[in-house]
Amino acid sequence: MSQRENRIDRLFADRSRKRFIPFLTVGDPTLEATFHLAHGLVEAGADLLELGVPYSDPLADGPTIQRASDRALANGVTIKDALNLVERLRQSGLEAPLVLFTYYNPVLQYGVERLFADLAAKGADGIVIPDLPIEENAAAVKAASDNGVHVISLVAPTSDSRIRMIGQQATGFLYCVSSLGVTGTRASLREDLAEFLQRVRSSTKAPTAVGFGISTPEQVKAIAPHTDGIIVGSAIVQEIERQGELLADPAQVGEGVKRIKTFVQQLTSALQ
């Protein structure tokens, strides 16, 4: 890891508080709306923001986030736009850690070394690449380490040996996938989720954060004792879809952001 101080490390240095991590699709419904939403989510209690780069063939994303990606792609949004958004957020005073969520094809097309240098230069702290297996991530991990950025590993309910292997390599935080399959809101969580999270925590020194399918304050409250962070994506993206007309209108974007903040505050208050 380079000498650049990473905001994720600073955030999780204090493990006495549970961290709330929302997901936004960059450019849904517009890049301008994403900028205002990012600030609004931090004001609503978000500790770290996950910024999804729209992609045409997202293996891990359920229908809600796929629709958001389609809307952003229709606006012509690219990984370069996501990087420029990070830079703009930093220039506007946003201090929360920022993590990009993208797939490996855009990373390869951009250039691995170039991307990690630009992530650091623009002010990002990490990246999640869900279709990059641990066996093939050496080039990305080295480029990340050279630039003081984290490759955030994902771990799913699987064998103890694989959980250990992923846990030992993890830096920044370890993204625990609460259920197999794609993202999306779920009425209930796995019965063995607490046991899975205990297995993960015993395999790693890195902080853990749980995502995929968490959508209600009750679920947030139930999972919080077993992890360091809670990731909520589809439920927030769904709410953004509902408020899409307001958010896309420059004259009404403030009202749209206010409604999203109210929704997110219900989730963050469950962590208090």
N, C-alpha and C positions, 0 to 999 in steps of 0.2 A: 504494500500500500504506500503510495507517495505521501509526502509530508502534508498535503492539503487536508485540513480537518474536514471530516465528513459529518454532515448534519445528522445522519441516521445514527451514527455512533454516539453523538452528543445527546440525541433524544433518548436512546435506550440506556444511557449510562445510569439513569435513574429508573429502576424497575419497580419502584413502589407504586407508580401510577400505570393504569391500563391505557393504552394508546388507541385512538380511533383513526382508521385509515380509509377514507372514501376513495372511490374510483370514478373518474370522469372520462368520457370519450372526447378527445381533442377535436374541436370543430363541430360538435353537436350541441345545439343546432347551428352555431356559427363560432368562429374563432374568438370573436369579441365576447360572446356569451360565456365561453369557457374561461376567458380571463376573469370576468366578473364573478363567475361561479367559484373559481379557485379561491379568490379573496373571501367570498361569502362563506364557503365551507370552513375556512380557517377561523373566521369570526364565530361560526356555529360550534366550534370545539374540535375541529380536525387537527390532528397532530402531525400528520404526514399525508401527502397527496399522491395518489397513483394516477398517472395520466396515460390513458390508452391511446395508442397510435392506431388510427383506423386501418383495417386490413381486409382484403376481399375474401380471404379463405381462413377465417379464424377458428382453429381446431378446438380451442378451450371455451369459446364464448357461446352462450345460449342465445335464444332468439332476441331477447331485449337488447343485448349489447351488439348483436349482429345488425339489428335495425339502426342503432346509433352509428355504427361504422358505415353503413350504407349511406346514411344522411351526410356524414362527414366526407365520405369519398365523393359524393355528388357535389360537394363544395370544393373538391380538388385538394383536400388536406393531405399532406405528406408528412414523413418523419422529420423533414426539414422544418415544416411549420411547427411541429411539436417542440423541436429544439429552440426555435425562435420564441415560442410562447414561454418556455422556461426562462429564457434570457429576459423577456419583457416582465415576467412576474418578479424576477430578482431586482430588476431596475426599478420596479414600483414598490419595493420594500418588503415583499413577501419573504419570510424567513424560514417557514416550515420546510422540512426535507421534501424533495420532489423525486419521484421514481417514474420512469417511463415503462410502459407495458407494451411490448411489441413482439413480433415473430421474427424468426431468424432470416427469412428471405430478405426483408427490408434492411436488416443489419448487414448481410453479405453484399447487397447491392450498394449500400452506402459506403462500405469498407469498414472492417472491424476496428482497426487501429484508429482510423479517422473518426469513427462514431464515438469511441470512448474519449478521445481527445476533445471532441466537440461537446460531449455531455459535461465534462469537467469545466470547459471554458464557458459554457452557457449557464452553469450553476446547478446542474442535476446531480443527484447523490447516488443514484442506482438505476438498475434496469432489470425488468423481469422478462425472460424470453421462454415462454412455456413449452415451446417445441424444440428446445435445445437440451438434449439429455446430458447428464453429468459426464458420461463417457466421452462426449465430443465437445466439451466446453472449455478446453484448455486455452485456446487462443483468446477467447473472450475474457476468461478470468485473468489471464496475464495482462491484456490490454487494460482491463478495468483496474487491476492493482497498480499498474504503472501510472494511472491517472487519478488515483484516490477515489475511485467509484466502485460500488458494489454490484456484482451480479447476484441478484436475489434468487436463491434456489427454491424450487417447489418440491414438497414432499407429500405424497398421497398415502392412504392406508394400504400398506404393502408389507413385504417381509421385513423382519427386524434387521437383517443384514443390509438391505438397501437403505432403510431409514438411517442406520448407523453411518453408511458411506456418505449419504447426502448431508447428514448432520455434522459430520466431521469437517466437511469442506465449506459449510455455510458461513457467510459473512453478512454483515448488515443486520438482516433478520431472516428467519426461515419461514417461508410462506407455506403454511399447512393447509392442504386442500381438504375441506371438511367432508366432502363426498365425492365419489368417483363420477365421472361424466362432465358435462359442461356447466358453465355458470348459470345462475337463474335463481329466482326466489323459490323457497321451499317451505311448505307448511310445517315440516318437522325435520329435525336433524338426526343423524345416525345415533342409535342407542349406545354404540361403543365409542362415541367421539371422545369422551373424557379419557378413556383408556388409551386410545390412539395418541392423544396429545401428551399423555404421560410418557409413552414410549418415545415420542419425538424429543421431549424435553430432557430425557435421560441420555439422549444420544448426541447432544450438541451443547456448546457453550453459547451459541448465538441466541438472541431473543427470538421468540416465536410469535407469529401473527396468523390468525385463522381467517380464511375466506371461502368463497363459493357457497351460496345458498343462505347466507345470513341476511335477514330482511326485517326483523321486528325487534322492538326494544326487549321483549321477553327472551328472544334468542340471544341477543347481545349480553343480557344479564346472566343467562345460564352458562354461557361459554367463558365469560370474563375470568372466573377464578382459575381457569386451566391454561391461560395463555398471557402473553405480554401485550398483544394487540388484536384488534378486531377489524377485519376488512369488509366493507360493504360496497358492492358494485351495482348489481342489477336493480336492487330496490331504489337506489338513487337515480340511476339512468332512466328507470321507468317513470319516476317523478319528473325528471327533466323532459321526457317525452310528453307527459301530460301538460307541462307548462311551456311547450315548444313555441307556441305562437307568441306568447309574451316575451320569451327569452330571445327570439329572433328579431323582435322589433326594438330598435335602439331607443325609442321613446318609452318602452315599457319593460326593458330588461331589468331594471331595478326592482320592479314588482315581482317579476319572475324569480329573481334571485332570492328575494325575501321569502317567497313560498317554499323554495328548496331549503333555505336555512331553517325555517320552522319545522319541516319534515326531519332534517338531520339533527336538530336539537333534541327531538324525541329519542333518537338513537344514542346521542352522546350523553344525555342525562341518565341513561341506564348504566353508564359506567361510573357514575359519581358514587 
